[in-house]
Amino acid sequence: MRRTRTRLLGRPLAVGAAVVTLLGLLTVPSTTATATSDAAGATATVFYSTTTKNWDRYHLHYAPDGGPWTTVPGVEMEAACTGWVKRTVDLGTAEGLRATFTDGSGTWDNNSGRDYALGTGDITVKDGVVAHSDPCAAPDGEGNSATVYYSTRTLGWTTANIHYRPAGGAWTTVPGIGMRPVCTGWWKQDLDLGAATSLTAAFNNGNGVWDNNGGADYTIPAGVSTVADSKVTRDADDPCAGQAPDTQAPTAPTGVTAHADGVSVVLTWEPADDDTGVTAYQVTRKGGTKGDVVSDVGSTVFSDTGLEENTAYTYTVRAVDAAGNVSPASASATATTGTKPSTPASGKPLGTDPRKDPIYFVLTARFHDGDPANNRGGSQHEKSGNAANDDPMFRGDFKGLVEKLDYIKALGFSAVWITPVVLNRSDYDYHGYHGWDFYKVDPRLESAGASYQDLIDAAHAKGMKIYQDVVYNHSSRWGAKGLFTPTVHGVRDAQWSWYYDEKQPGFEYDGLTVEPKSGKSYYNGDLWSTAEPSGNTCVNWGVPTGGRSPEGYTLYNCQWPSPTSGMFPKALYHQCWIGNWEGEDSRSCWLHEDLADFNTENAQVQNYLIGAYNKYIDMGVDGFRVDTAVHIPRTTWNRRFLPAIQERVTQRHGAEAAKNFFVFGEVAAFVNDKWNRGSVNHSAQFYTWKERKEYSADDEKAALEMYDYEQQQGTGNQPTSTNAFLDGNTYHAPDHSRFSGMNVIDMRMHMNFGDASNAFHNGKDSDDSYHDATYNVVYVDSHDYGPNKSSERYTGGTDAWAENMSLMWTFRGIPTLYYGSEIEFQKGKKIDCGPSCPLATTGRAYYGAHLAGEVKASGFSQVESASGAVATTLQQPLVKHVQRLNQIRRAVPALQSGQYSTAGISGDMAFKRRYTSGGTDSFALVTVSGGATFTGIPNGTYRDAVTGDTRTVTDGTLTVAAPGKGNLRVYVLDGPGKIGADGPYLK
C-alpha cells in the first residue's frame, strides 16, 4: 500500500513563458556555488542525483544567463552512471544558466522556489547542493555497481523502497531509497557498491510493511539481479525487456464530492480507468492559509482533518498508475468547513502486540446499565415479554461499561470486544448488527459524560484496549443513511397505524426520540404510505400477498424491503437471497431480511464504509472485529478495505500502531473439517492470505475470477506457513510478507470445544494453513453459537469449562471469553430466540445484577476492593480460575506470542512453546489435565508456574504427572516459579 504523505506546495514561480510549482522537499543550502566560463561557446554538463528520487524520467528545464527558458518540461536527461543522470547543453556566450528539474509529470525541484544558479563545465546537483565534478569518473578504475529489479506482483504494494548496505558498509536510513517503476509489477534501482562485490538488502512499501526474506535479509551480488517471490536471480535478464514502456496515463477521476463536518472534509470519487491499473491517487487541496497541499492515498476516499474554521477548500484528484503516469485533474469539488468541535475526538490506540491481551466480549446493551434514561424497548417491548421483566432490549450502555471496566480488569482481561456502535434501525437492533447510520454512534449507548470517546479514553487510561465490532457486509433492511435508504414503500392502512404513523416534517429517526405526534413511534412514518408514491420501483406495490400477520392484519407487497422487491438499486445492493451457503452466491446475496446486502465491489459503497470506519480509527480504537467477513470476497478485502484501514491508522497514529491494529474476522464455518466442505473460499484461514495472482482491475470481475481460480486450485494447493511452529526447540522469525492484514476467529476450535482435547487436536491440525495461527482468536461460545453449532450457551459443566480455559490460556492464539461465562451465566439457555420472547430467558440476558455494587482493581487479576453482588461474583470458582490463568499468561511471554511444537512429547494436550525477541527468551512446557513426557528439550532448570515445583533436566527429558481435569502444569526454563495463589483448579 502506498504510504500517505503530505507535500507543501510553494508559490508559482514565473520562468520565462512557463509557470513552475515547487513540489520538492529538498534542504536548501545558504550559499550556491557558481563558476565562470573558460571561453565563448561554453557548454555545461549538468549531473543530477537520482538517489533520493523515485522518478521515472528526469528533465532539465533551463535558461542560459540572459536567455529564454526551454519549453516545459525542458530537455530529457540521460543515464550517466549509477545514481546519476546528465545533460550537456550549449550556453553560447552565456557564463552560466538557471535551472530546475522535473519528472515531466508535475513534480519539480526548483531549489525551494529560487531555481539553481549553475555555471559551466561539469556541475553536480545533489540534495540541493551544487558542486563541480564528474561523479562518474572513477579515480582508480571503475567501482562496482548493482542493478536491482524487485517484483511486487504478488504483494499489492504501490511503492517500493530498497534498504541496503554494501558488504562491509553501513545501512541506508530507513526506509531506504525509493525504487522507480519500470514496468507493471517491477521496480528498479541502480546502486554504487564501491569496492564491495555484494550488498545486503530488505524491501518495504514505505508504510511499515517489509520483505526481509523471512528475517534473513537478501544477499545480492554486483551486476544485474532480480528479486521475486523471495528468490534472488543473479546475472538476470531485464524482466521488462519484452514489455513496451507504459506511457498511457489513467483517465481523470470522476464523481468527486466533498462533505464538510466541523473542521474535517471527507472527499470521495469514482475509480479511474487505466490499461494496467491505478495504484494511487493524488489529492490537491487549495484554500486556507497553509497554501496548496498534495496528499497521496491508496483508496477512493480521503479524510482531510485539522482544517481551518469557516473556510472554503477546493479539491481535485489525479490518478497514478504503476509506471508513474499521472492522469489529468478531476473536476473540482468544494466544501466549506464549520466551527471546531468544542471537544474534538482524540484518542490513540495503545499499539502493542495484540497477542498479549486476552479479550472479554460484551454485548454492550446487555452488560451493565449506567444510565436508565437512554433505555429503549422498541416496538416489540410488550409483545416480546421484555416489558413484563422491566428489561428493555437497549439497557446497558457505555456509562455502565465504563463503571465496570475495573471488573473486567480484575478478571485479568486487557482487551474488550464490544458489539457494533453505529446507529441501528430495526425492531430488534440492540445487538448492533442492523446498522443504518454508519457515521453516527447510537445515542441509546451514550450519555452525558459517557460518550464512545469517553469509553475509549477510560479503557486506555486503565491499560485496556477497545476492539470495535464492525460490519462491512450489510446495512439494516431500511438501507444506510448517506448512501441509500428506500423511499418507495408499501401500504399502511388503518390496521397498521399503530406500527408506523404518517411522516412528520422536521422529525428524523435517531433511535432515541419518540415521534411527537403519535407519542409511540421512533420511525416517523417514513416507511409506509397510504398512496403509491411517485417514482415507485417496488414490484406489485399495494397488492395483498394473501397472507396475514400474527395479529390477523392484511399483508401487502412492499411493506418490508427485500432483495427482490425492487426497492434497492442494483449498483449499491445485491438483489438475491443466498441459495448455497458454500457457493459464490453466499458472497453476493442477502443473509436475512433484516440485513440488506451491500454490493461491496462498488466504489461508492466502498467509499461510504471506509469513510465511516475512518471516524472510529481516528477516535483511537485498538482494532476491529469484522462481522460476516466471509460474505465479502477476499479480493475486496485485500484491495480496498484492509489497505484503507492500514493507511488510516498509519496516517493518524503512526506505523507502529498500524502494525498492531488488530483486525480479526468472523469467517463462519460450522464443520469439523480443516477446509469448510472443501471450499477454500469459505474457510477461515483463506482470509489471512494475500492474493497470489493478478485479476481484473474491475472489483466485481476480480471477485469471480479469484473465486473460480482458488476453487480450482483446491485445498491441496493452498499456501502454508510455519509461522506458528517451532523449529525443533528454536523460535524463528515469522515471515509476514504474505499477510493479508486480517486475522480470524478460530472457528474449528470453537466448533469442537464440546471437549477440550477435541478442540486442541482439531486446532493444531489446521495451523499450517493459517498465515500465523498465533493470532487466532479462540473462544468456546459467543452471542451466536456454542460448540458444534449449538444454539445454547455452553453447558458442559464447571470442570469442563476450567479445562477449556486452561487450554485456551496456554495454547497458541488469543483467549476470549463471552460475558458471564466466568460464572456459567445462562448456561444451557437458548442464545437468541428473536424478538418474540423475553431476553431474560436467553443467553443474551442482562448481566448487571451480577455486577451491582462497587469494585476496584489494583492491577490485572487483582481486586483491591469489592462490595455488593459483584463481590460475590468475584468469588466464583471459574472467576478465580481465569484470574490466575491471566496472571500466568501475562508473566510467561511464550504463552502469549510463542510458537509451539508437539514433537518428542507424549501426552494428550501437551506441547512446548518458545518466544525469542531481543533480550527475551521464554521457553515453556505445558500439559493440560493429563500427564506428559517431554524429550529432546534443552537441559537446565525448569520451574512450574502453577505449583513452583523445580526440576533440573540433564538428559533432555522431563516427565510430568497428570495434574487433574482443568488443572495444568507450565514448566518454564529458568522461570520465576509459582505465579499467583492456588485456586479451585490450579493448584
Phi, psi and omega in degrees: 000142182290134180287127178290131176219159179240133180237129177276131181262134179278181178288148176301141181244120180287124177227097185062232180272357186257158172240121183249139177247130183289129177237353187279173177231032185285148174277125187264126177288162183283340178230157180237128180287142177227167178214159179255158181285145176280328186199167176296156181070034184289156173236162174228129172255109186263119176259132181236131183283134179255002190292335179250012180249158175235042184269149176274327179224158180229131179236143174256115178255116191216166174219120173302148180308123180083357183249178183278161175282150170294163176287134178303133011266011181100199182261142183285140179267159183244159178297137179250300175200179185305123178085004183220144166239162183214164172207129175261129183234149178270124183260355183063234181269357181290151181257012179174188181207156169260143187212152168223166182231147183210157174274000180082359182235023174107355179258130187232153167235102180239036175058047177056038174093356184255358187062167175260133175262111186243156179257226181237175181081206180276124184229134175248143174233114182219120178053040177084357183256130179257133178214173182239107177188170171254103186292348183263000179272116179271120186295322183239049183094169184287137171279175179270154178218161177226138172248117186247124171256132182235132182262130174246019184302324182259005185256335182077014179284149176248005169205158182218138176237146172250122177254117192213169170215134171298150179307124181084357183256195183258154177287150169291166175286135178300136009269010180103207184255133178292127177274157181255139178289136182241333170198173188303120176084001182234141179234151187224147172208133174265134187231135172279130179251351184064231180277350182289152179251003178200173177218158172252136187215155167222158184238152178208165181264011180077002183232028175090358178262124188240150166240100181244031176059047179064028179095351183267351188061169179256139170255120187237128182280169170297161184097200182262126179225151170246147174234113183216128177052047176070014180243130176262127176245116182272160182050044187275155171284156176297114183293347181257005187299325183272001183252132174292140179300142179279110179246002182272121180281153175295165173286158178291138176300148180239171175064034181287124178231145180233132180230125181267141174221102185065237179253030175235153175229131173257123182248131177228158179202165177277148181297144175277162179256148177205152183292334178244352177113136178281135180253338182196172177228147175249120179257123177253127179248133174240143179125163181079183185268354183271359181082188183285143180228136176245132177233142178259132180226156183258356180237185181257029174219139181223127179252116183257116188241169176067033182276175179279153181288148171047049184231137177275131177237137180244136185236143167228157184229138172240149177259147180233135176259181186295336179272002179087006177290137184246134181283167167297163180287148175288171167297149184278156174227140185237140174221146180249125181288162175255220181264154180290132179302145182295327177236087184295145176299125181214128178187159180217129179299152181294329168072027179253167182305119184294342181290346178279350193243100171301148190248135173249124187256123180236142161276105189307318185288352182238009187268294181208133184266106177267343185215095181299343183294337180259010177290139178215140182258340180077180186292342182261014186301313180286312187298324183287339187095358179295325181299320181297333178265004185050050189226072179300145185298319172274098186233302175290162185202180181296324179298317178295322179292318177301318182296334184247017173300326179294330175296313181295319178294322179296331174289339179108006183273140179242009173220140179238120175267120180247151179293165187305145186255352186289157180299121182262164180208101171188181178276000184208062194245012184299335184283341174099358187266008176249060185298139178237309175246101186285348181264000184235134173285137183296119183293347176287354177254343186257159177214166173301125181079004180218058176282176176298320178299321179298320178297312180302313182295321181294319178296314181298324179297335179263006181076026183243144181265157174242119173256118184268128174288129183231151181235117175256344189278326189208161169251191169287169179288353176267011177088195182230119181300133181093346176245296175196133171231138181301133179244358178244118192230171185274183185292134169241097178266185186299331181298330188257008185296338178290339189270308176222125178269180183293156184293137179249119181304138175085353179257133181229139181300131173225007179083342188247324189266134179275136177301127194290329185289311181279330182071013183220339185259143175263349195261349175067030171056019186266020181248329181238163181229161172266348176219155182296123181290156174291148181074020181301130174246355184285137184285131176059043181302133174080357181273128178300141180281344186095353179255173178224154178286169177303334179278353181094009181279149178293134176259135180243152171301145174077009175290330177231135178299149175206165183295334183258009184280341185085008184273347184244140177289136183299327182296329187254334183226146177286160192238030185212164171262148176294131176256321182235112185289346172249020179251175181298329183293344177291346179257359186218024179217171183286142175277323191200157184295337179272000187234089180290120191277116178296145166275086188288354176271000178269133185297325181295320176295315179302315180300316181301312184287319178298315179299321181295311185283342171302324181302318185280330171299316180299328180288345174103018176299157187263352179174172179236130162268123189262113178288147173046042183297328183293344183270013173234134181301146179300325179300322181291319174300311187288329181274322193245294193287314181293315175299324179295321177298310181299318182297317182290317179297318179297315182298318186270327191231354176103164186294323181294320176296321179295320179301323184254009174289117193267114176249120178228128189258148171270101175250086192290123175222120189253043178230167182263015182271158174298320178243138187292096181052033178079001181263106181296325182295346183243024181247143189300315186296334182302326186280355179272359186248148169290167173290151181246008171207169181269145178234181180305148176292339178281122186298322181293316177294319181299321180299317179290319179298316180295316180303310182295317182297312184289326176297321179291325177296324175074183186287337183278352183233041176258155181295151177234165185215148172254013186300334182267354191247140172290153171261090190072246174253009190254133172281138177236149181299126180290150177259106183255020184291338182255013182288133181285333188108353179243124167268178188219161169284136182281088184292327183292316176295318179305313182293336186254009184281012168299337177216127186300319180298319178298317179298317181299310184289324175293319181298309184290338177294335183262352196293336179286347181262352171276154175297315176202099186290349178292348177261002180297139174270124189242125174215162180274308178218174185207193179286356180250307188215157164260183180303153180058033180059030176294144178265011179243154173295149189305133183224039183280352181106158185295319180297317180294321176299315180299319179294317177302315180296316180302321177292311184300324186278352181239335180279168181300153181107177185249112183293139184223135183235129177284138189310135177088346181297338179293348173233019183054043182301127176056032181301137180079354180279146177301130186295317182206131177237021176078189185280007186260006178217160183290136179298333182298339181265004186247178176288353178255029181296163179287131186262351190302331181298331180277353182249001182299144183107197184239142175217139176227129179262134176268351179177180178292129183070011183241123178259119177279317179202152177204144178215159178077201185300326182294331177295321176294318179303318184288353178263000184289151188300318180287334173297311178300322181294311183289329176300314183286323176302318178294324177298313183294314181298321182291335183268347184240100183304328180300328181281345179268305191239004188286151166281166184221167175205152173245007181294135178074018184237127170260147184129159185281281178266073182227140184196165174240147181224148178214144174223127181232125178200123180057235180273003181263128172219101187245122182232126185225143174249126188234136166224134182252121175071309185259170178281167182201155171236128181253121179242157178071025182265161178297141174289154179148191182262125180245134178237134181279126181289343182270312185253340186087358179305137182245131178233138174255118182262124179241345183240017178075016183227138175220126179249135184237130176286158181296123181280344181108156186301127180088341178271170177202170174232137180229092180272119186251126178297123184054035184282174184281349185095206186297133180241118179082180183258153178302146178228194184294337180239317181271106184198000000 
